[in-house]
Structures are given as C-alpha cells and as structure tokens.
Amino acid sequence: MSRSSVNMRTDLAAEVAARNRIVSVAEMQTLERQADAGGHSYVTMMEIAGRRVAEAILARYGRASCLVLAGPGNNGGDGLVCARYLHEAGAAVQVYLWKRPTDAERDYAGHLGRLVELGVPAIHADDDLDLSLLRDRLRCTVVVDALLGTGANRPVSGQLADILDSVRAAQQAAKPGLHVVAVDCASGLNCDSGALDPHAVAPDVTVTFAHAKTGHYLFPGAGAVGELIVADIGIDPELVQDARTFVLDADLIGGWLPERKADSHKGTFGRVMLAVGSERFPGAAYLACAAAGRSGAGLVTGALIRPVWALVASTLPEPTYVLLPAQEDGGGAVIAPDAAAVVASALAGYKALVLGCGTGNTPATRSFVAELLAAELPATLIDADGLNCLAQLEAWPQRLPAQCVLTPHPAEMARLCGLPVDEILERRWDVARTMAAAWQCTVLLKGPYTVIAEPGGWLAVLPIATAALATAGTGDVLAGLIGGLLAQGLDPFRAACAGAWLHGTAGLRCAERMGQAGVVASDLLPELPIVQDVLRREGL
C-alpha cells in the first residue's frame, strides 16, 4: 500500500492528536502567545495549569501533606495556584519561596496574597539561610518542584543548588515515603537539549502543559521525568497542527494495525522474503524470519544459504525457503554475489523484503547488496550488515527502493552519514530527520529513545527504554517484525513506528515477567502476538 509523501503527511496531521505533539520551548512560548492573543489569557492558563497539577497529586496521593517550592517566574505561579487547590481540597500545604517577590505590587495575579488570606504557611528562602526550616518542612509526603520553568537553561548554583540538594537528600532518606512532583519539568532539566544539571531532583511525576517538550524525551533528562502527564490547559489544538514531532502511544499504533477479519486467508496478509544470515550468524536469520511470522504476515520466505537453511528450517517449520548460492569468505560461508539474481527472480508476488540481518560485511555480500538493489524491489527494510555494505557503495542513496526503511544503530548511522558517532548521539533527532529527507526513505535510529523519521519531516519518538532489549538479536527481531508489517500493507513510516512500538512493548513485558537481565531475543517472539491482540482489543 504505497502513499505519496504529501498524502501521508496530510493523513498524519489528522491522525496524530495534539496531545501527542512534542514542541520546543520556543514553540511552546509561541503557542502561549497565540492563545493569549486569541483571548485565552496567561492568567487563565496559569490557573488551569495549577489546578491540573493539584488534580494529579490528589489522584495519586490523596490529601497528603505537601510542600510547594515556588520560584520567581510563571512556573512558581503555577505552583502557588496548585497550593491553593490542594489547600481547598483539604491537604496540609506549606509554601517555600525562592527569589519570589512577596509584595503586593509584584504578586502576579495575587496568587501569593490569596494563599496568605487562606492561612497557608509561606516561608522565603532569604529568611532561612541555613535551610533548617526547609529541612524541617521536607518531612512531608509530596514535594512540588515549581522552582524553574521550561525556559531555564543555566547551571544551577548557590542557594538554589542547596535547596535542591536538600530535597534530594530528603528524598533518598525517606524513600519511598517522599514523592516529588515536577511542574512542567524538573528544575535543572534543559527542556530543549535534555541536559540535566547535577543538582536536579528526579521526580516521580512530571505534569507538563499542553504538549510534551523536546527535553522530556532526550537523555539524560528523559531519565529525570518519571511519569509524564501532559495536561490540557485550554490551548486550541489547531495552533499546534504544524508541529511534526510526536510521541507514539497505544491508541495511535492500535489504529494502524491491519484488520484481522474472520474471512481472511494467508494471501490477505501479504508475503515477505528475508535475505539474511551467514554461517557465522545463523541466529539472525532465525530471529528475523520468526519475527516476520509473529507479525501476522501471511507467508514468510527465508532466502538463505544452505548451511543457514539447515539450522533454521529444522527449528522454524512455518516459512518457505529459497536456497541461495554461497561463497567462502575465510570466516565461513556468506551469500554469494550471484544470489542477487535468485532473490530478484523469486520476489514476484512479494510485498516486502528484509535485507542484511547477519549477512556479514564482506566483498561478496557487498556485491550481493549492490546487485540486488539494481533489481526492481518491493518495500524493503535494510538492517545491520546490509547497512554496513550499503555505506561502502558509491552513491548508495540513489540505489534505494522507492519504499524503503533503514534501521541503523548510532554506529551504523555514523557510517552511513560519514559523521562521528558522538555527533550522531548528540543530534539524534536532527540527524534522523535530515537524513530521511536527503535519502528519501524512512530512518529508524535505534537507542533510548528510538526515533523514526520520514522524508516529509515527521519524526516519531518511541517512549520506551528497557535494558531487557540490550542483548544480541533484538535488532533482528525488530527487522523481521517491520518487514512483516510492510507485507501487510503498512507504508514504511507506519510500519517502522508500529514495529518499534510492538518490539519495545514486548521488551517491557519480558522485563516485567523475567527481569531486566537475562532476557534473550527469542523471548520477545511469543510476546509479539499478545501485544498486538491487546492493542486490538483495547480499540474495540
């Protein structure tokens, strides 16, 4: 099912909910200005924001004792509004001010004055130079971090550093008895770059407003978010329609999964061929072929050299097989260059091809990849050594099939781009988006958090990271899974997004069932149909 790039972008704009869009700090500030100019005032947005934080606290911790740390800007104002709603709900609330004016002339919207009228205790850090009063009040259940907002990007120092260090010490001493809730972001988290100040306190919950910010999904800052709640503060969703960065979620992926009607047959769900494996890496062929079957594809065919076929077919009876000519490379047999003609001639009727898992990167396999790319190919996913071979071919972007997915990890991406790995890691989102446009294909750049970019500028973020997936072979499972989804008619971008979600969720299920350490790639396979079934059932 091919789509033009323009049509796909139009569909995505309609499909991706406003709540899923991720924005930069500057984009968020623009949205707030536009909302204010349209009659939805800053005062109103602050009132709603504070209420949303209070609601999140009450829903999770009830009418617990709370200490609200309020800084000088709008973030502190949100905290003061939160304190008022908590007090009115019956929670025991105290306020601790840092660099926030207390005089009526500079009390924005009178939030502090209203708290004083209600009898909510408030202490200023300037009256607590040794922080003894702060430490005394940290014997509470919930600390609300409303000290710095999303626009803060300077190193934390001085009095603020001491305040945050005191909170972190209390948090560590009282775990799990002290919970931290961040307003918009943890103080010290750069909401554009994801940089994290060493004094920042990692919250249990972050309540951000209107849209998640870029830094919420970039490590190391992404590790200091906790549960992320994106709270509606009344900004018109139409204002964010041009934002093309978004986070994947179950609702979106569930809507993209192919239907499984009762009157279906194997032809309904397409054919996928996998040209994978070598004598040194037969497991890659097994895992990729097995994952393609677990994706729901109607027919899986392994295009394998005989030594690999003998091992894979003995344990994986469901696929059909095409035997490829082999060539010795000194480290075992690999796919020979003349195998390209065999694969090309066998592809009639197939909707997808997976290339590269475990093939090895040798002169023979490089020739095989070059010759195969000269043939007319269906939707094609290139992974692992297929990417390493690709990177050594002259003008390789011009050789890619029209419907193509590349699935590099950072080192493979560095080879494709000719850039240092450190630069790939530092500019993951920009590199993926830029290269997807330059190469006119879908690029899935692996790592926490995996991102998927398409030629028109859309970039999806997979909000899943687990050490359970940090083991050999999980990339082969992902490649086969996406190939199977391509065979079922998903376009490259949606297939890559859906495959990444199913793969990551299967990893989380394995981690929950077995633990973070010791999960192996084949453990993911039986989880893949279950994850799909859960998504389909929840969408009924």
N, C-alpha and C positions, 0 to 999 in steps of 0.2 A: 504494500500500500504506500505508494510514493506520494509526497505532497510537495508543492513548490515551497520555497523558503518563505515567500510572502504569506501564503495561506497558513503555513504553520505558525508564523509569528502572530497572525491575526487570531488563530484559534487559541494560542497560548494566552494572549491578552484577555480572552474571555474566560478561559478555564482556570487560570491562576488567580485565586482570591486575593483581595487587597491585603488580608491579614498575613498572607504568605510572603509578601514582598519584603525584601531587605533593602534598607536605604543607608546611605552615608549620613554623617552628622549634618553636612551642608544641605543635603536633600531634605532631611527632616526639618531643618530650620526653614527652608523654603516652603514646605508643606504647612508649617505652623503660621508663617506669614500670610500665605494664601487663605488659610482658614480664617485668620483674624480679619483680613480684608473683606472676606465674604460674610462677616457678621458673627462668626463663631470665635468669640474673643479669647485672648490669652487667659483672662481671669476665669472664664468658663472652663477652658481646657485644664487649668490647674486644679480647679475644684473637682472635676471629674477624675483627673489623674490621682489625686489624693484619696478620693473615695475608692477607686479601684484597688489601690494598694491596701487600704484598710479591709476591703472585702476579701482580698486574697489571704490576709493574715487571719481574719476571723474564720474563714472557711477551713484553714489548716490547723490553727492553734487555739481557736475559740477565744474567749475573753481573757486572754493571758496577760501577764504583766509585761509591759512594753517600754522600751527606751528609744525615743526617736532622736537621732543625731541629725541636726539640721544645719546645713551650710548656708553660704551667703546668697546664692542665686535661686533660679527657678526650681532647681532640684530640692533645695531646702524648703521652698514654699510648698512643694508637693508633700514634703514630709510633715509640715505643720498642718496641712489640711488632713492628711492621714491621721495625725494625732487627735485632731478634733473628732473625726468619725469614730475612731477607736474609743475615745472617752465617752461619746454619746451612746456607744453600743454597750458600755459597761465595763470595758477593760481598764485596768490600772495603768495609766500612762504618765510618763515623765518625758521632758524635753531637755536636750543638751545642745546648746547653740555654739557654733564655731564661726567667728568672723561675720556674724549676722547682726545687723543693727537692731536695737531694741526700742528706739524712739518712734513715736507715732508717725512722724513725718516720713520715715523711711521703711515703715512696716507695710510692705506691698500688700494691697487688698485687705489689710488689717488682720491677717491670719494669726500673728502672734498675740495681738491685743485680744482677739476672741478667745484664745486659749487661756490667757490670764484671767479674763472675765469668768471663764468656766471653772477656774481654780486648778488648772493643770499646772503642776510644778515645772518651772523652767530655770535652768542654770546656764550661765555663759562660761565658756572655757576660760575667758580672761579673769574670771573670779575663782578659778580652780587650777592655779598654776602648777601644783604638784599632782594634779589629776586624781586626787584621793576621792573627791566627790563622784567623779566618773566611775572609778573602780567600784565604789560602793553601789552605784546605781546599775552596774552591769550584773548584779545579782538578780536578773530578771529572766523571763522566758524568751522574749523576742527583742532583738535589736534591729532598728530600721536605719539603714545606711542611706541618708539623704544629704551627704556632705558635698560631693562633687557630682556634676551632671555629665552628660554625654560630650559636652564641648571641652572638658578639661583634658589637657594633654601634656602638662608639665610634670616633672618629677615631684613626688610627694616629699615634703621635708618639714622640719621644725615641729610646731605644735600639732599640726595635722598628722604627721608621721607618728608622734607619740600617742595621739588619740587612737589611731588605727591599730597600733601595736598593742595598746591596752585591750582593745576589743578582741584582737586575735588571741591574746593570752587568755582572756576570759572564755573565749570560745573553745580553746583547746582544753582548758581545765574543766569545763563544765559539760563537755560532750557526753551524751547528745542532748544535754539539758538546755543549752543556749542555741537559739536559732537566729540566723541573720537573714534579713530580707533587704535586698538592694533596690533602691528606687532608680529605675532606668538602667543603671549599671553599677557594678562595684566601684567605689571610689578608688581611682588609680588604674582603672582599665581604660585604655585608649579605644574609643568606640569606632575608630576608623581602621587602625592598624592591628588591633588585637594585642598590642604590647601591654604588659602587666607590671605595674610598679611593685617592687618587693614588699612594700608596706600594705598592699591591698589585702582586704579581708574577703576570702571566698564565701559567698552567700549560699544559703540553702535554696533560696528562691530569688529570682530577679523579676520584677514587674516592670516591663518597658511599655512604652506608649505608642499606639497606632501601628508601628512597624518595628520589627527587629532591626538592630543596627549591625553594620558590617562586622564590627569587633566582637559581637556576640558569637560569631562563628569562625573566628580566626584564632588559632592557638598562638601563644599560651593563654590569652584572655578567655578563650572559649572554655578553658578549664576552671574559670572563676565566675561561672554563671549560675550553676545549679539548675533547678527547674526554671525554665524560661516561660513567663506568662506575657503574652502580647495583649495589652488591654486596650479596648476601644475607648477613645476619648472624644469621639464625635467628629473626627475629620472626614470629609467627604471622600469615599473610596475612589471617586473619579479622578481626584487630584494625583493619585499615585499610578495611574494606568501606564505611564511611560517608563516606570521602573522595571528593568528587565532582569533583576537578580531576585531569586526567590528560594524559599526553603521547601523541600519536599515534605509531604505528610501523607498519612494513610488515605485520607479522602481523595487526594489527587491521584495517587497511584492506583487506588481501587477503581477509579473511573477510567483508567487507561487499560486495565487488564482486558484481554479478549474475552468475549462472552463464551460460555460453555453450554450450548443448547443441547437438549436431550436427543435431538435428531442429528447430531454431529457425527462425522466419521473422521478417520485419520487424515483424509485429504483436506478437511476443513481447517486444520491447524498447521498446514504447511510442512515443507521439507527443509532440513538444514544439513549441510555437509560440513565436516570438520577435517581440514588438512593439518594434522597435528602429530606431535610425538616424534621420538627418535629412540634409538636403542638405549641411550643413556637416560632418557626421560620418558619412559612409557607411562608413568603415573599421570603425567599431564594430559595425555590422550584419554586415559580412562576418566579422569575427573571432568574434563571438558565435555566428553560425549555423554557421560551420565547426567551432568547438569543440564545439557540441552534437552534430554528426555524428561527430566524433572520440571523443566519449564512449561511443559504441556505441548511441545511441538509434536506434530502428528507422525513424522518419520525422521529419525536421526541416522545419518550415514557417516561412519568413520572412514576417512581416506587415509590409510595407514600403510607403512612399510611392513613387510611380513613379520619381522621379529616383534614389532609392537602389536600387530594384529593378533599374534598367537597368545600374547598375555592378556590383552584387553578383551578379546572375544570370549575367552574362557571364563571370565568373571562378569561380563556385561553382554547378555544374550539378546537384549532388545534391539540394538541398532542393526542396520545392514552395513556391509563393509565393501570398500573399494580398495584393492591392493595396489600399492604404488611401487615403482621401481626404487631400489635403494642404492646408496653409494657409501663405501667405507671412507671415513674421514680421519682414521687413526685413533679415534676415541669411541668407535662403534659406528653402526650404520645410521645414515640420515637419509632424508628424502632426496632423490636424485633430480637434477635439472629437468630431465625428460618426463618427470612425473607431472609437470605442468599441463602437458597435452592430455594426459589421462584424466586429471581433475576437470579440466575445461570441458572435455567431451562428455563427462558423466554428470555435469551440472544442469543439464536440461530438465526443467520442471522443478528445480530447487529455488526457494525464495531467499535463502541466506547461506552464507559461507563464513566459517570461522577459520582463521589462519594464524599459525605461529606458536601456539602453546607447546612448549617442549621440543620444538623442531631443531634447536641448536642454531648457532650463528657461524656457519662455515661457508667457504666458497660455493659449495654445492647448493646449500639452502638459499644463499643469496641469489644464485642464478635461477633456482626454482621460483622464488618470490618474484623476481623481475619478469620472468617469462609468464607466470600466471597472471600478473597484473596487466599484461598486454592482451589478455583474453577478455571477452565480454562476461562480466561477473554480476551476480545478484547483489543484494545488500550484503556488505562484507564487514566483518569485525576483524581487526588485526591486533594481536596481543603479543607480549613477551618477545621471543626471538624473532617473530615476524616484524616487530617494530625495530629491533636492532639491525636486522637485514635491510629493512626499508631505509634506515638512516644512512646507509652506505651506498645507496643508489643515487645516481645523478638525477636531479630534477624530479625527485620522487613525488612531491605533491601533485604534479600533473598526471601521475600514473594511477592515482586513487580512483576506485569506482565512484559512480555518481552518488550512491547511498553507502556511506562508509562511517564506521566507528573506530576510533583509535583509543586504546585503553592503557596508556603508559603509567608507570610509577615515576617518581621525580627523576631518577637517574636515566630512565628511558626517554623521558621528555627532554632532558638536557641534551641527550644525543640527537634527538630529532631537531631541536632548536639551535644547537650549537652554542648553548649558554651554560655557564657553571651551574651545578646542582644547587648551590646556595642561593643563586638568583631565582631559580625555579621555586624553591621553598619560600623565599621572601615575597615573591609576587605571583603566588599560585593562581589567584583569580584572574588577574590581568593577563598572565601568560596564556592560560587556557582559553580565555575569550578572544585574545588577539590571534592565537594560532588557529582556532576553529574558523575564524573569518578568513585568515590567509590561506589555509589549506582547504577551505570549503568542505569541511566534514565535521562530525560530532567528535569532540575530545572529552574523554573521561579521564581526569587526572586523579590518580589514587592518592590516598593518605587521609589522615584526620584533618578536617572533614573532606571527603571526596567531593569534587565539583565536576559538573557536566556542562559543557559549553557547546553551542551550535552556531552555524555561520552567521545568523542574523543578529547575534548579540545577546541572546538569552543565556543566562547562567543559573543552573540549579545547584543547590547545596544539600548534600545528604547529611542530616543532623545526627549521625550515628558514628560512634567510635568505640571500639572494644578491642582489648588485647587478645581476645579469643580468635580474632581474624589474623593476628600477626604470626602466621605459620605458613610453611610452604604449601602451595597448591590451591590456596583460596582464590588466587587470581585466575587460575584455570577454571574453577567453578564459576566465577563471575563471567568469564568469556563465553563459556558454553551456555550459561543462562541467558545472556543478552542475545546470543545467536539464535536460541530457541524462540525468544520473543520477536526477533526480526522475522523469523519464519512464519510467525502467527499474524504478521501484518502490521506490527507497530513500526512507525517511522524510526530512523536511527536515534533521534534525540529522546523520544519517549521510551524506546526500548532500553536505552542506556540508563535513563532515570529509574525506570521500573526495575530493571535488573539490579541496579545498585541498592535500591530500597529493599528488595526481597533478600538479597545477599546479606546486607547489613542486619536486617531483622532476624534472619536465620542465625547469624552470628550471636546476636543478643540472646536468642532462645537457647543456643548451645551453652553460652556462658552462664545463664541462669540455671540450666539443668546440670551442667558438668563442672562449672568453674571456669575462671579465666585462663588457667594454664592446663595444657594437655588436650585441648580441642584440636582435632586434626581436620584437614579439608573435607574428607569424606563424611565427617559428622554433619556437615551442612546439608548434604543431599536429601535425606528424608525430611528435613525441615522445610524445604522449598515448597512442596505442595501444600503443606499445612499453613504456611504464611499466606499463600495465595487464597486458600479456602477461607481463612479468617477475614481477609480483606473483602472477598466477595460476599460473605455472609453479613458483614457489618454494613455493606452497601445496599442490602435488601430493604 
